[in-house]
Structures are given as structure tokens and as C-alpha cells.
Amino acid sequence: MAADLGISEATYTSWESGQAEPWGEQLYNLAHHFKLPIAALLDDNFDYELYLMVLKARGTL
């Protein structure tokens, strides 16, 4: 996963362990990799089910 995102293993491990968080371009790349809006990664209350419904309604999923 780290290689796919263009980051070091140590950086990715620090994200997984909660010692650090992605920011800037790293955050964008992570969201892009999972095909999510950045808000989904930042907001604990992000409604993923609603997001999927909107994408389906738009025909983009």
C-alpha cells in the first residue's frame, strides 16, 4: 500500500498506528486510491451509504 501511495513503509505504519495522519498531497492520494472524497477521510460522521446513493443516482458508480 505504501508503494502505491508513493510513501515510505514507516509513514504508512505511523498512519495505521495513529501516530501520524496524512495531510496535503498524501491525503489527496489516499482518498484517490480508495475513490473517496477527502471529506470521508476527515469526518467521522461522513455518511458513506448516502455518498454511494448519490453516486449511483448520478450514474457515476
Secondary structure, DSSP 8 states (H G I E B T S, - for coil): -HHHHT--HHHHHHHHHTS----HHHHHHHHHHTT--HHHHH-TT--HHHHHHHHHHHT--
